[in-house]
Amino acid sequence: MSKVDRGADSLLETLARVLFRDAGILTETQVWIDGIGRVDFLLEGFLIVEIDGLAFHLEARQFKKDRRRDNSAILQGLPVLRFFYDDVVHSPEAVLAQVREVLARGSLRWPQPNRPGYSPSWRNNGW
């Protein structure tokens, strides 16, 4: 699979995408989810991952908007993880450990991975 992808909004998102894909995680970028909006990543069809830059995402209005989107995702059964520059660049193994832990637990909305009936494609689940 090519490491070039036009979907990333930033170099940091590109680094995260390469990290996830190199780890063998099904990674979709810049995905629109009804009731939530566009998310940076949808991993294995159910885990939302957002990569936050401090300058933009800590501005009060954007911070509130992000938290409301997180709440909407949780209400739909989609877990959300947020990471910053330092996480992706300086602690990629810690990022992967957290991602793998959530993926192992599965979605609140769909069956857990590696169990009968699991489908990693959210598009096939009535969206």
N, C-alpha and C positions, 0 to 999 in steps of 0.2 A: 504494500500500500504506500502511496506517495505521502511524503511528509509535508507537501505543499497543499494548502487548503485556503480558499478565498473567504471562508466563513469567519475567521477570527477578526475581532475588533481591535486587537492590540498584539504587540510582541509577547506580552505576558500570557495572553490567551493562547497564542501559538505554542509557547513553551509548555503550558499545561496540557494542551491537546496532544502534543508529542509524548509527554509523560504518560498520559492515560493510554494512548494507543500502543506505545511501546510495551506497556504492561499487559497488553492483550485485552483491554477493556473496550467494549463496544461504545464508541464515542460519536455523538451527533453534536454539531455545533450550530449555534444561533437558531434554536428551535422555538417556534411559536406554539404556545400552549394556551388554549382558550381559557379565559378566566384568570390567567396568570400573566401572560405576555411573553415576550421573547426572553429566553434564558441563554446564558453563555454555553452551557453544556447539558446534554441529557445523556447520562451514562446507563448502559444496559437497559434503556427504555423506561427508567423510572427514577433515577437519582439525578436531581438538579444540582449542578455545581456552578456557582458564580465566582468569578475572579474580580475582586474589587481593588480599584486604585484608590489610594487615600484622598487624592485631590478632589475627585468627583463623588465618590460614594460616602464620604463623611460630611459633605455639605448637608445641612439639616433637612432640607426638602427631599433630597435624593435618599438620604438615610431612612426617612420615614416611608417613602415610597417602596424602597427595597424590603423593609420589614413587613409592610402590608402584603407585598407579593409573596414573601416567605409564608405568611399566614395563609394566604389563598392556596398555595401549593400544599401545605400540610393538611388543610381541610379537604383537598382532593386526594389525599393519601400519597403525596409525592414528597419524600424527604429532601431537604435542602442542606448543602454544605457551602460555606463561603470561605474563600482563601484570599490572602493578600500576597503582595510581591515577595515578602520575606519567606512566606510559606513555600511558594512554588520554586523560588530560586535557591534558598538556603536550606530548606527542609523537605525536599521532594519525597523522601521515604516516609516522612510523617504524614504528608498529604495522602500518599498511596495507602498507608495503613488505615487512615480514617475512611477513605473511599472504599477500600476492600471490606472493612467492618460493616459499613452500611449495606454494601452489595450482598454480603453474606446473610444479613438479616432479611433481605428482601423488602418488597414494597408493602405498605399498609393496604394498598389497593388491590394488588395481585399476589398470586402465590409466590413463595420464595423460589429463588433460583435453584436449579438442580432437583426440582420436585416435579412430578407429573403435572402437566397443564401450564407450566411456565412458558411464557412467550416474551422474549426480550423486546419485541416491537410494540410500542404503545399505540401505533397506528392501527393495529389489528384488534384493539380492545375497545372499539366503539367511539373513538375520538373522532 
